[in-house]
């Protein structure tokens, strides 16, 4: 039995995601495709625009056979932890044979070499990266410049892209876990984080079009089967828009407190955040005030997400469970095989008692509050069966 795994956010699932899913199935000749998706909070440190359940439904509607939810302590995290969360779950299932992920085609030949450099990082990599950080480059840009130099590449513009860094993180996670899954990098079509809606758009562009009410662009960017789900979520008020949880966050910060143990927090970032809270009227305004060469936007954003959720620093190890969000009935054979391995799949988290689930449900409750929905609805969701 061939099973291909994918780690994604799908906020929302668009035409580029459909291309990737279909290519993953074709290239791996998979009998089943398993998607591990982020839950209520994303790598951006903010709530997803669409609910966990709606995004799982989108993946199933587009052809996924089984959709699992990653614990929020791995979704609201930097690339290495996010990757270990997704890869760790897929590896623990015991049935996944391939790991498919998207990356810019220009750098496909460099992925393995870069991963080797990262795994066996010597003083030269650390020194070059530190020099870039001292010049005010973001961590990703500094790492990209260091890799460009060590790999002998004249043009390093693709080496600091989010997909390239995630690709390296996936390969490192496979090695860290000594996983037998075969990596399957797929050349990405379209532009990551491009704000223009193209035939194969970025999720950033789709969210922007949706929030400004450009339904013509949204319809062109989404698979028809997913468009109806998106329309239903929008018109029934199942969205958590940007800024929806700004007031609870600022209110919490205004009370002060010790946030040194929060994930992503170090080197006095917590004190700098507290210093500028009285001057900020929104989350974005606070990030703009706190941001420096030392503290880039993404890191601050994730730290604020950690403060809101009470997400403390945790060891870098594989997840101990995943949430079973949805499945096609044809995947019953796969689910039975997974069950024999003993990995915990939680279909009713409100009834389960595992470390970390309380935090997951807190994140889901916050998402519902941000969407203007009763927090209790987070505890009423059931697994989707198609």
C-alpha positions, 0 to 999 in steps of 0.5 A, a space after each residue: 500500500 502506497 500512502 503519500 503525506 502532505 503538510 499544509 495550512 489550506 487557508 483556504 485550499 486553492 488551485 495551487 494546492 489542488 495541483 500539488 495534491 494531484 501531482 503528489 498522488 500521481 508521482 507517488 502512485 499513492 493509494 491514499 493521500 493523508 493531509 496534516 493541516 494546521 489547526 486554529 492558529 497558523 505559522 503567522 502566529 494569528 488565527 486562521 481565516 477559515 475554521 479547522 473544520 472548514 479547511 479539513 472539509 476543503 481538503 476532503 472535497 478536493 481529493 484527500 483521503 484522510 485529514 489530521 490536525 496538528 497540535 497548535 504548539 506545532 502550528 504556531 511555530 517557526 519552520 523547524 518545529 512546524 515541519 517536525 510536527 507534520 512529519 512526526 505525525 505522518 511518520 508515527 502513522 506507520 503507513 505513510 511511504 512518501 512525503 510530498 512538499 512544494 518548493 521553487 523549481 529552480 532550487 530543487 537540485 540544491 535541497 539535499 545539499 542545503 539540508 546536509 549543510 544544515 544538519 552538519 552545520 559548522 562554524 562557517 555557516 553559523 558565522 555567515 548567518 550571524 554576519 547577515 543578522 548583524 547587518 539587519 537581514 531577516 533570519 531567513 534572508 541571512 540563512 539564504 545568503 549563508 547557504 548561497 555562499 557555501 553552495 557556490 551559487 551566484 544567485 541566492 534569491 530563491 534560497 531564502 524563500 519560505 518554501 525552500 526553508 520549509 523544504 529543508 526543514 522537512 528533510 531535516 525532520 526526516 533525518 532526525 526521526 530516521 524516517 523511512 518516508 521517501 521525500 517527494 519535492 514538487 516544483 511549485 507553480 505560482 508565487 508564494 505570498 504574491 498578493 496578485 490573484 493568478 491562475 495558481 495563486 498564493 493563499 495570501 492573494 486569495 485571502 486578500 481578494 476575499 476580504 475585499 469582496 472580489 468574488 470574481 478573483 476568488 472564484 477564479 482561484 479556487 477549485 469549484 468544489 471548494 468555492 461552494 464551501 468558501 461561500 458557505 463559510 463567508 455568508 454564514 459568518 464562519 471567518 476569523 478576520 484579521 484583527 478579530 482578537 486584537 483587543 483580548 491580546 492588548 488587554 492581556 498585555 496591558 495587565 503585564 506579567 512574566 512572558 519570558 517562558 513563552 515560545 519564541 521569546 528570548 533576548 528581552 523580547 518580552 520586555 520590549 513588547 510590554 514597553 510598547 503596549 501602551 502606545 499600540 491600538 492594534 496588533 499590527 501597530 504593536 509589531 511595528 513598534 517592537 520590530 527591529 533588526 534583531 526582532 523580525 516581524 514573523 518572530 514577534 507575531 508568533 510570540 504574540 500568538 503564544 502570549 494569547 494562547 499561553 503557549 510556553 516553550 516546549 521540547 523539540 520532539 514529535 507530537 504524541 497525537 493528532 486530531 482526526 478531522 475527517 476521512 473518506 469512507 474508502 480510507 477505512 482500510 488505511 485507518 485500520 492499518 494506522 490503528 494497529 501502530 498505536 498512535 493516538 488519533 483523537 476524533 472527539 478532543 473534548 472527551 479525550 485526556 492527553 497533554 496538549 489537548 487543553 491548549 488545542 481546545 483553548 485555541 479553537 475557542 479563541 478562534 470561535 470568539 474571533 469569528 463571533 461564534 460561541 466558544 462552546 461550538 469548539 467542543 461540539 465538532 465531530 469528525 467529517 465522514 465523506 
